[in-house]
Amino acid sequence: MNVLIADKLSDGAVARLTALGCQVEMNPDLTAESLPEAIGDAEILVVRSTKVSAATIQRGESLSLIIRAGAGVNTIDLAEASRRGIHVANTPGKNTDAVAELAIGHLIAADRRIVAANCDLAGGEWKKKEYGQARGLKGRTLGVIGLGAIGKATALRAQALQMKVVGWSRSLTPETAAALGIGYCETPGDVAVLADAVSLHLAATAETTHLVDAAFLAKMKDGAILINCARGEVVDTAALKAAIRNKGIRAGLDVFENEPAGGVAEFADAELAGLANCTPHIGASTDQAAEAVAEEVVHIVETYKFTGIPANTVNIQEKPVETTNLVVRHYNRVGVLARVLEVIRTAGINVQQIENHIFAGGDAASCTLTLDHALEPEALAKIKTAEHVIAAMLK
């Protein structure tokens, strides 16, 4: 398989992919604009921050798998990939510790104004009296919005700082919150009201876009801290700037709306960088996280090579439109399933999923076909009486 890696991946991962029999090309200088020309005959495309547009997907005639070496897949045109039958997979949870560590780093930096203090020192100004004033974090309340793996890891680290933690997530229940040792909030707005600091850990979706808007920020305490190491789209940038100026909100930001996609680029919002503590989307960028992500990339390729189904695929329909299953137990002979499929085709029924298991010894097998309509009795009878079919039934 030809593999194109459009971002930096560890040499060890490249060696392991090569050992799997892959022809690997790594070009970390590719951009969203140059990727369509470079995709060539690659069957597998691996990206970190490089955007994968519809143009790239359309030009990749051999492309069958796109791997995002990270958790979020908002930089990939999922609709176009799904339309062309291309798997999209990611590496969830592999950068959890790295992002949680940066979130806590931003939290402490915002409370102690570390960045501003350092800048003044670099400019020759000693302002111990000013920067010696800080509220401290012990005993204060951190609100975590989004309690997936990274949100939970951030909450755990905040608890180690002896902070109180409250949280909201769509899936969070009072019972789950109690098990995590955190307070339960019914809405994100409730988190804003209660917390001395809020840390965001949400994916970018239509529902989360500008979740932190002027109304949310108005509910936060004056001088409270907002940390965003998730996705820039979650925060209304204009509203945040106003809240920093008018409410004294302190912000630690690793992600931004319309941020550059590449590793080196111009950053257009110098105003925001002057108002908040900012880093250039480096949350997942530690050696530990990079190795964990690289190992998972290899695992995804390996599962795809040996099963045809890559691990962590995000664009497979979870539930078929219909739940009619045809189970065919048959002898393991050439042409058995071809005859079954011909009966189904003649009946005008579409096969949505198919899975065939061979029993020990290799003599018999059981095939489950998920159909978009149930077979009529006459068609089912044809399958039951077909050569080498042991039994067939609808479930």
KAJODA-V352241 format. One record per pair of residues at least 4 apart in sequence whose C-alpha atoms are under 8 Angstrom apart, sorted by the first residue. I is the first residue (numbers start at 1). GAP is how many residues later the second one is. D is the distance in whole Angstrom. If there is no record, write none. Layout:
# KAJODA-V352241
I_GAP_D / I_GAP_D
This chain:
# KAJODA-V352241
1_20_7 / 1_21_5 / 1_22_6 / 1_41_8 / 1_42_6 / 1_43_7 / 2_20_6 / 2_21_5 / 2_22_6 / 2_23_8 / 2_39_7 / 2_40_5 / 2_41_5 / 2_42_6 / 3_19_7 / 3_20_6 / 3_21_5 / 3_22_6 / 3_39_6 / 3_40_6 / 3_41_5 / 3_42_6 / 3_43_7 / 4_20_6 / 4_21_5 / 4_22_6 / 4_23_8 / 4_35_7 / 4_38_6 / 4_39_8 / 4_40_6 / 4_41_5 / 4_42_6 / 5_4_7 / 5_19_7 / 5_20_6 / 5_21_5 / 5_22_6 / 5_23_7 / 5_40_6 / 5_41_5 / 5_42_6 / 6_20_6 / 6_21_5 / 6_22_5 / 6_23_7 / 6_24_6 / 6_25_8 / 6_29_8 / 6_39_7 / 6_40_6 / 6_41_5 / 6_42_8 / 6_44_7 / 7_19_7 / 7_20_6 / 7_21_4 / 7_22_7 / 7_23_7 / 7_39_7 / 7_40_6 / 7_41_6 / 7_42_7 / 7_43_7 / 8_18_7 / 8_19_8 / 8_20_5 / 8_40_8 / 9_4_7 / 9_5_7 / 9_17_8 / 9_281_8 / 9_285_6 / 10_4_7 / 10_280_7 / 10_281_7 / 10_284_7 / 11_4_6 / 12_4_6 / 13_4_6 / 13_281_6 / 13_282_6 / 13_284_8 / 13_285_7 / 14_4_6 / 14_10_7 / 15_4_6 / 16_4_6 / 16_282_7 / 17_4_7 / 17_5_6 / 17_7_7 / 17_281_6 / 17_284_8 / 18_4_5 / 18_5_6 / 18_6_7 / 20_282_7 / 30_4_6 / 30_5_6 / 30_20_7 / 31_4_6 / 31_19_6 / 31_20_7 / 31_230_8 / 31_231_7 / 32_4_8 / 32_18_6 / 32_19_5 / 32_20_6 / 32_21_7 / 32_229_8 / 34_4_7 / 35_4_6 / 35_17_8 / 35_21_6 / 36_19_6 / 36_20_4 / 36_21_8 / 36_23_6 / 36_24_8 / 37_19_8 / 37_22_8 / 39_6_8 / 39_17_7 / 39_20_7 / 39_21_6 / 40_19_8 / 40_20_6 / 40_21_8 / 40_22_8 / 41_19_7 / 41_20_7 / 41_21_5 / 41_22_7 / 42_18_7 / 42_20_6 / 42_21_6 / 43_17_8 / 43_19_5 / 43_20_4 / 43_21_5 / 43_22_7 / 44_19_6 / 44_20_6 / 44_21_5 / 44_22_6 / 44_23_7 / 45_18_7 / 45_20_6 / 45_21_5 / 45_22_6 / 46_20_6 / 46_21_5 / 46_22_6 / 46_23_7 / 47_4_8 / 47_19_8 / 47_20_6 / 47_21_5 / 47_22_6 / 48_20_6 / 48_21_5 / 48_22_6 / 49_26_7 / 49_212_6 / 49_213_6 / 49_214_8 / 50_25_7 / 50_211_6 / 50_212_6 / 51_24_5 / 51_25_6 / 51_210_7 / 52_4_6 / 52_5_7 / 52_23_6 / 52_24_5 / 52_25_6 / 53_4_7 / 53_22_8 / 53_23_6 / 53_24_6 / 54_4_6 / 54_23_6 / 54_26_6 / 54_27_8 / 55_4_6 / 56_4_6 / 57_4_8 / 57_6_7 / 57_23_7 / 57_24_7 / 63_23_7 / 64_21_7 / 64_22_5 / 64_23_6 / 65_21_6 / 65_22_5 / 65_23_6 / 65_24_8 / 66_20_7 / 66_21_6 / 66_22_5 / 66_23_6 / 67_21_6 / 67_22_5 / 67_23_6 / 67_230_7 / 68_4_8 / 68_5_6 / 68_20_8 / 68_21_6 / 68_22_5 / 68_23_7 / 69_21_6 / 69_22_6 / 69_224_6 / 69_225_7 / 69_228_7 / 70_20_6 / 70_21_5 / 70_22_6 / 70_24_7 / 70_25_7 / 70_214_8 / 70_223_7 / 71_19_6 / 71_20_5 / 71_21_5 / 71_22_7 / 71_23_8 / 71_24_8 / 72_18_7 / 72_131_7 / 73_5_8 / 73_17_7 / 74_130_7 / 77_4_6 / 78_4_6 / 78_10_7 / 78_237_7 / 79_4_6 / 80_4_6 / 81_4_6 / 81_5_5 / 81_6_7 / 81_7_7 / 82_4_6 / 82_5_7 / 82_233_6 / 87_223_8 / 87_226_6 / 87_227_8 / 87_228_7 / 87_229_8 / 88_225_6 / 88_226_6 / 88_227_6 / 89_211_8 / 89_221_7 / 89_222_7 / 89_223_5 / 89_224_4 / 89_225_6 / 89_226_8 / 90_222_6 / 90_223_7 / 90_224_7 / 91_202_6 / 91_205_6 / 91_206_7 / 91_221_7 / 92_220_8 / 93_56_6 / 93_57_8 / 94_195_6 / 94_198_6 / 94_199_5 / 94_202_8 / 95_4_6 / 95_189_5 / 95_194_5 / 95_195_8 / 95_197_7 / 95_198_7 / 96_4_6 / 96_53_6 / 96_54_5 / 96_57_7 / 96_188_8 / 96_193_8 / 97_4_6 / 97_53_7 / 97_56_7 / 97_192_8 / 98_4_6 / 98_185_6 / 98_186_5 / 98_187_7 / 98_188_6 / 98_190_8 / 98_191_6 / 99_4_6 / 99_51_7 / 99_130_7 / 99_184_4 / 99_185_5 / 100_4_6 / 100_50_6 / 100_51_7 / 100_53_6 / 100_54_5 / 100_57_8 / 100_183_8 / 101_4_6 / 101_53_7 / 102_4_6 / 102_127_8 / 102_181_6 / 103_4_6 / 103_51_7 / 103_96_7 / 103_124_7 / 103_125_7 / 103_126_6 / 103_180_8 / 104_4_6 / 104_50_7 / 104_53_7 / 104_54_7 / 105_4_6 / 106_4_6 / 106_121_7 / 106_146_5 / 106_147_8 / 106_171_7 / 107_4_6 / 107_90_8 / 107_118_7 / 107_120_7 / 107_145_7 / 108_4_6 / 108_29_8 / 109_4_5 / 109_5_5 / 109_6_7 / 109_143_8 / 109_168_8 / 110_4_7 / 110_115_7 / 110_140_6 / 110_141_7 / 110_142_6 / 110_167_7 / 111_23_6 / 111_24_7 / 111_25_7 / 111_26_8 / 111_114_8 / 111_139_8 / 112_19_7 / 112_21_8 / 112_22_6 / 112_24_8 / 113_4_6 / 113_18_7 / 114_4_6 / 115_4_6 / 115_162_7 / 116_4_6 / 117_4_6 / 117_10_7 / 117_14_7 / 118_4_6 / 119_4_6 / 120_4_6 / 120_5_5 / 120_6_7 / 120_7_8 / 121_4_5 / 121_5_6 / 121_6_8 / 127_4_6 / 128_4_5 / 129_4_7 / 136_4_8 / 137_4_8 / 137_24_7 / 137_25_8 / 137_26_6 / 138_23_6 / 138_24_5 / 138_25_5 / 139_23_6 / 139_24_5 / 139_25_6 / 140_23_5 / 140_24_6 / 140_55_8 / 140_56_6 / 141_22_6 / 141_23_5 / 141_24_5 / 141_25_7 / 141_53_7 / 141_54_5 / 141_55_5 / 141_56_7 / 142_13_8 / 142_16_7 / 142_21_7 / 142_22_6 / 142_23_5 / 142_24_6 / 142_53_5 / 142_54_6 / 142_55_5 / 142_56_6 / 142_57_7 / 143_22_6 / 143_23_5 / 143_24_5 / 143_25_8 / 143_48_6 / 143_49_7 / 143_51_8 / 143_52_5 / 143_53_8 / 143_54_6 / 143_55_5 / 143_56_6 / 144_7_6 / 144_10_8 / 144_11_7 / 144_21_7 / 144_22_6 / 144_23_5 / 144_24_7 / 144_47_8 / 144_54_6 / 144_55_5 / 144_56_6 / 144_57_7 / 145_6_7 / 145_22_6 / 145_23_5 / 145_24_6 / 145_43_7 / 145_46_8 / 145_53_7 / 145_54_6 / 145_55_5 / 145_56_6 / 145_57_7 / 146_5_6 / 146_21_7 / 146_22_6 / 146_23_5 / 146_24_8 / 146_54_6 / 146_55_5 / 146_56_5 / 147_4_4 / 147_5_5 / 147_20_7 / 147_21_7 / 147_22_6 / 147_25_7 / 147_54_7 / 148_4_6 / 148_53_7 / 149_4_6 / 150_4_6 / 150_51_7 / 151_4_6 / 151_49_8 / 151_50_6 / 152_4_6 / 153_4_6 / 154_4_6 / 155_4_6 / 155_10_6 / 156_4_6 / 157_4_7 / 158_4_7 / 158_5_6 / 158_6_8 / 158_7_7 / 159_4_5 / 159_5_6 / 159_6_7 / 164_18_7 / 165_16_8 / 165_17_5 / 165_18_6 / 166_16_5 / 166_17_4 / 166_18_6 / 166_19_7 / 166_25_7 / 166_29_8 / 167_10_8 / 167_15_7 / 167_16_6 / 167_17_6 / 167_18_6 / 167_24_6 / 168_4_6 / 168_16_7 / 168_17_5 / 168_18_7 / 168_19_6 / 168_20_6 / 168_23_7 / 172_4_6 / 172_5_7 / 172_12_8 / 173_4_6 / 173_11_7 / 174_4_6 / 174_9_8 / 174_10_6 / 175_4_6 / 176_4_6 / 177_4_6 / 177_5_5 / 177_6_6 / 177_7_6 / 178_4_6 / 178_5_7 / 178_6_8 / 185_5_6 / 185_6_6 / 186_4_7 / 187_4_7 / 188_4_6 / 188_28_8 / 189_4_6 / 189_27_6 / 189_30_7 / 190_4_6 / 191_4_6 / 191_7_8 / 192_6_7 / 192_24_7 / 192_25_7 / 192_27_6 / 192_28_5 / 192_29_8 / 193_26_5 / 193_27_5 / 193_28_7 / 194_26_8 / 195_25_7 / 195_26_8 / 195_29_8 / 196_24_8 / 196_25_7 / 196_28_5 / 196_29_7 / 197_27_5 / 197_28_4 / 197_29_6 / 197_30_8 / 198_26_8 / 198_27_6 / 198_28_5 / 198_29_6 / 199_27_6 / 199_28_5 / 199_29_6 / 199_30_8 / 200_26_8 / 200_27_6 / 200_28_5 / 200_29_7 / 200_30_6 / 201_27_7 / 201_28_7 / 201_29_5 / 201_30_8 / 202_6_7 / 202_28_6 / 202_29_7 / 202_32_8 / 203_5_7 / 203_27_7 / 203_28_6 / 204_4_6 / 204_5_6 / 204_27_6 / 204_29_6 / 204_30_7 / 205_4_6 / 207_4_8 / 208_25_8 / 208_26_6 / 209_24_5 / 209_25_5 / 209_26_7 / 210_23_6 / 210_24_5 / 210_25_5 / 210_26_5 / 211_5_8 / 211_23_5 / 211_24_6 / 211_25_8 / 212_4_5 / 212_5_7 / 212_22_6 / 212_23_5 / 212_24_6 / 213_4_6 / 213_22_6 / 213_23_5 / 213_26_6 / 213_27_7 / 214_4_6 / 214_22_8 / 214_25_5 / 214_26_7 / 214_29_8 / 215_4_7 / 216_4_7 / 217_22_8 / 217_23_7 / 217_26_7 / 218_25_8 / 220_4_7 / 221_26_8 / 222_25_5 / 222_26_6 / 222_27_6 / 223_24_6 / 223_25_5 / 223_26_5 / 223_27_6 / 224_24_7 / 224_25_5 / 224_26_6 / 225_24_6 / 225_25_5 / 225_26_6 / 225_27_8 / 226_23_7 / 226_24_6 / 226_25_5 / 226_26_6 / 227_24_6 / 227_25_5 / 227_26_6 / 228_4_7 / 228_23_8 / 228_24_6 / 228_25_5 / 228_26_6 / 228_27_7 / 229_24_6 / 229_25_5 / 229_26_6 / 229_52_8 / 229_54_6 / 230_4_8 / 230_24_8 / 230_25_7 / 231_24_6 / 231_25_7 / 231_26_8 / 232_23_5 / 232_24_4 / 232_25_4 / 232_26_8 / 232_27_8 / 233_23_7 / 233_24_5 / 233_25_8 / 235_5_7 / 235_22_8 / 236_4_6 / 237_4_6 / 237_19_8 / 237_20_7 / 238_4_6 / 239_4_6 / 240_4_6 / 241_4_6 / 241_31_7 / 241_34_7 / 242_4_6 / 242_5_8 / 243_4_5 / 243_5_7 / 243_6_6 / 244_4_5 / 244_5_4 / 244_6_6 / 244_7_8 / 244_31_7 / 245_4_7 / 250_26_7 / 251_24_8 / 251_25_5 / 251_26_6 / 252_24_6 / 252_25_5 / 252_26_6 / 253_23_7 / 253_24_6 / 253_25_5 / 253_26_6 / 254_24_6 / 254_25_5 / 254_26_6 / 254_27_5 / 254_28_7 / 254_29_7 / 255_4_7 / 255_24_8 / 255_25_7 / 255_26_5 / 259_8_7 / 260_5_6 / 260_6_7 / 260_7_7 / 269_4_7 / 270_4_6 / 271_4_6 / 272_4_6 / 273_4_7 / 273_5_6 / 284_5_6 / 284_6_7 / 285_4_7 / 285_5_7 / 286_4_6 / 287_4_6 / 288_4_6 / 289_4_6 / 290_4_6 / 291_4_6 / 292_4_6 / 293_4_6 / 294_4_6 / 295_4_6 / 296_4_6 / 297_4_6 / 298_4_6 / 299_4_6 / 299_12_8 / 300_4_6 / 300_10_5 / 300_11_5 / 300_12_7 / 301_4_6 / 301_9_7 / 302_4_6 / 302_8_8 / 303_4_6 / 303_5_7 / 303_6_6 / 303_7_5 / 303_8_6 / 304_4_4 / 304_5_5 / 304_6_4 / 304_7_7 / 305_5_8 / 320_32_7 / 320_50_8 / 320_52_8 / 321_51_7 / 322_48_8 / 322_49_7 / 322_50_5 / 322_51_7 / 323_47_7 / 323_48_7 / 323_49_7 / 324_46_6 / 324_47_6 / 324_48_7 / 324_49_7 / 324_50_6 / 324_70_7 / 324_71_6 / 325_43_6 / 325_44_6 / 325_45_5 / 325_46_6 / 325_69_6 / 325_70_5 / 326_42_6 / 326_43_5 / 326_44_6 / 326_45_7 / 326_66_7 / 326_67_6 / 326_68_5 / 326_69_6 / 327_39_7 / 327_40_6 / 327_41_5 / 327_42_6 / 327_65_6 / 327_66_5 / 327_67_6 / 327_68_7 / 328_38_6 / 328_39_5 / 328_40_6 / 328_61_7 / 328_62_8 / 328_63_6 / 328_64_4 / 328_65_7 / 329_35_7 / 329_36_6 / 329_37_4 / 329_38_6 / 329_60_6 / 329_61_5 / 329_62_5 / 329_63_6 / 330_6_7 / 330_34_6 / 330_35_5 / 330_36_6 / 330_37_8 / 330_58_6 / 330_59_4 / 330_60_5 / 330_61_7 / 331_5_8 / 331_32_6 / 331_33_4 / 331_34_6 / 331_57_5 / 331_58_6 / 331_59_7 / 332_4_8 / 332_26_7 / 332_30_7 / 332_31_5 / 332_32_5 / 332_33_6 / 332_56_8 / 333_55_7 / 335_4_6 / 336_4_7 / 336_50_8 / 336_51_7 / 336_52_7 / 336_53_7 / 337_4_6 / 338_4_6 / 339_4_6 / 339_44_8 / 339_47_8 / 340_4_6 / 340_43_6 / 340_46_8 / 341_4_6 / 342_4_6 / 343_4_6 / 343_36_7 / 343_39_7 / 343_40_7 / 344_4_7 / 344_5_6 / 344_6_7 / 344_7_8 / 344_31_8 / 344_35_7 / 345_4_6 / 345_5_7 / 347_28_8 / 347_32_7 / 349_22_7 / 349_23_6 / 349_24_6 / 349_26_8 / 350_21_6 / 350_22_6 / 350_23_8 / 351_18_7 / 351_19_6 / 351_20_5 / 351_21_7 / 352_17_7 / 352_18_5 / 352_19_6 / 352_20_7 / 353_16_6 / 353_17_5 / 353_18_7 / 354_13_7 / 354_14_6 / 354_15_4 / 354_16_6 / 355_12_6 / 355_13_5 / 355_14_7 / 356_9_7 / 356_10_6 / 356_11_4 / 356_12_6 / 357_8_5 / 357_9_5 / 357_10_6 / 358_4_6 / 358_5_8 / 358_6_6 / 358_7_4 / 358_8_7 / 359_4_7 / 359_5_6 / 359_6_5 / 359_7_8 / 374_20_8 / 375_4_6 / 375_5_6 / 376_4_6 / 377_4_6 / 378_4_6 / 379_4_7 / 380_4_6 / 380_12_7 / 380_13_8 / 381_4_6 / 382_4_6 / 383_6_7 / 383_9_7 / 384_5_6 / 384_6_7 / 384_7_6 / 384_8_5 / 385_4_7
